[in-house]
Amino acid sequence: MRYISTRGAATPLRFDDVLLAGLARDGGLYVPESWPRFSPADIRAMAGLPYHEIAYRVMAPFVEGAIDQAVFQRIVAETYAGFGHAAVAPLKQLSPNEWVLELFHGPTLAFKDYAMQLLGRLFDHVLAQRGERVTIVGATSGDTGSAAIEACRGRDAIDIVILHPKGRTSEVQRRQMTTVLESNVHNVAVEGTFDDCQDLLKGLFNDIPFRDEVRLSGVNSINWARILGQIAYYFVAAVALGAPERKLRFAVPTGNFGNIYAGYAARAMGLPIEQLVLVTNSNDILARTLASGDMRIGTVRPSLSPSMDIQVASNFERLLFDLYGRDGKKLAGDMEAFRKTGALALGPNLLDEARRVFSGARVDDGQTIATIAEVFKATGEVLDPHTAVGLAGGRAAPHDGRNPTVVLATAHPAKFPDAVEKAIGLKPALPPRLASLMTMPERMTDLPNDIAPLKEFVRKHARAAQSSIGSPA
Ligand SMILES: *Cc1c(COP(=O)(O)O)cnc(C)c1O
């Protein structure tokens, strides 16, 4: 399997190169040259298998030619062995035809662990094979950073620098990052918003000499392996609920369009998905785009579901690439214009094509609180605010109700105790394995919203820039 850039000008690469590169050198995102196909018989044969076995089957075609299949199978099994639930991603029923898929049984209690734990191990494997080191930098509005740090802590071939917007993540989210004290982990609190952090990150990647000097690598959801690690649970849930005989709807609380794009990939691979409901909070650029065809950047507004508080959804470019008939040159021009003007018009044909798979919904804070309260009353289940956004949007988007709806539960409610308390008057408890989080010492560095001091900081901590593996760090 080879990967091509959505902007058409970068050389096609193998999986291991795409893993280390993150963003393509032409500014585009990597996508597979073609989608592997799973027949109804292939899908039927997944029934009853453990999570890691389905995950291996689903992902194997994507790493072919880059990682030995037996090695990959072992890596996948190890990745999910440490999760806190025997089913890894259990389904819980809420009403006659409605389920939540719990994606919060990894070490940091959000769905990002499902891909990030795999990513850390894949980096380790590929770098050890090559005798190389990298410096991973990432920007986070909360959950990505802790998942990345947890996946990379203590790994000899990796130094990791994570930027978060100072004072704008929840205390639990911050502490999940800053209480990790391994010497290869560096937290930076930026005086600015998440979008400022993302801009700084882009600035680092766009400086090619710097990028090469410190062997910069990315784990934000633009990294193809992040998408890859999220495809499996769509198959796992669908098979458990009767695929390929039965079609499903998925409702996905959406920010950067990474999670729901993995659902799009699953559908392209043959999984019978009737509809993907793209649900945003009041930061609704993608819901508006699906409603009107007019993709227009607004200002970021803080909400009760902060991991979705963004206005530029990087992964949407991957969908656009397919909608453009994979014309990277045309897309490159339009994305360049979008960056300058903050607006892009999808014509009626493209919009119709997108609506064949996606429907959109927007859920504000009031509805989020009401949904948490209502579900608690009806079932006793406590939803986190992101999951509540997904559920409310899945219910609101038009459908005939015949096929089951699966809502992706993207975080554990204890990560967002204030919103939950507002809704039901109770603060959900952290799972016992995280009980000491609120008292452990923290370490982080404050930096201004400015690229120069950030480069200095990264340079100082990047062992890849100073020594080769084996010499004293
Ligand atoms: C990251 C995140 C999202 C948004 O996912 P995308 O892949 O960026 O669309 C939703 N909910 C939670 C809890 C998250 O951490």
The ligand as an SDF file (V2000), in Angstrom:
LIG
                    3D

 15 15  0  0  0  0  0  0  0  0999 V2000
  -10.8060   14.9670   20.0070 C   0  0  0  0  0  0  0  0  0  0  0  0
  -12.1640   14.7940   20.5790 C   0  0  0  0  0  0  0  0  0  0  0  0
  -13.3180   14.9500   19.7950 C   0  0  0  0  0  0  0  0  0  0  0  0
  -13.2640   15.3800   18.3530 C   0  0  0  0  0  0  0  0  0  0  0  0
  -12.7390   14.3890   17.5000 O   0  0  0  0  0  0  0  0  0  0  0  0
  -12.1820   14.7550   16.0450 P   0  0  0  0  0  0  0  0  0  0  0  0
  -11.5170   13.5350   15.5600 O   0  0  0  0  0  0  0  0  0  0  0  0
  -11.2340   15.9040   16.2320 O   0  0  0  0  0  0  0  0  0  0  0  0
  -13.3680   15.1620   15.2280 O   0  0  0  0  0  0  0  0  0  0  0  0
  -14.5480   14.6940   20.3750 C   0  0  0  0  0  0  0  0  0  0  0  0
  -14.6380   14.3430   21.6790 N   0  0  0  0  0  0  0  0  0  0  0  0
  -13.5530   14.1960   22.4580 C   0  0  0  0  0  0  0  0  0  0  0  0
  -13.7350   13.8300   23.8970 C   0  0  0  0  0  0  0  0  0  0  0  0
  -12.2820   14.4070   21.9460 C   0  0  0  0  0  0  0  0  0  0  0  0
  -11.2080   14.2540   22.7280 O   0  0  0  0  0  0  0  0  0  0  0  0
  1  2  1  0
  2  3  1  0
  2 14  2  0
  3  4  1  0
  3 10  2  0
  4  5  1  0
  5  6  1  0
  6  7  2  0
  6  8  1  0
  6  9  1  0
 10 11  1  0
 11 12  2  0
 12 13  1  0
 12 14  1  0
 14 15  1  0
M  END
$$$$
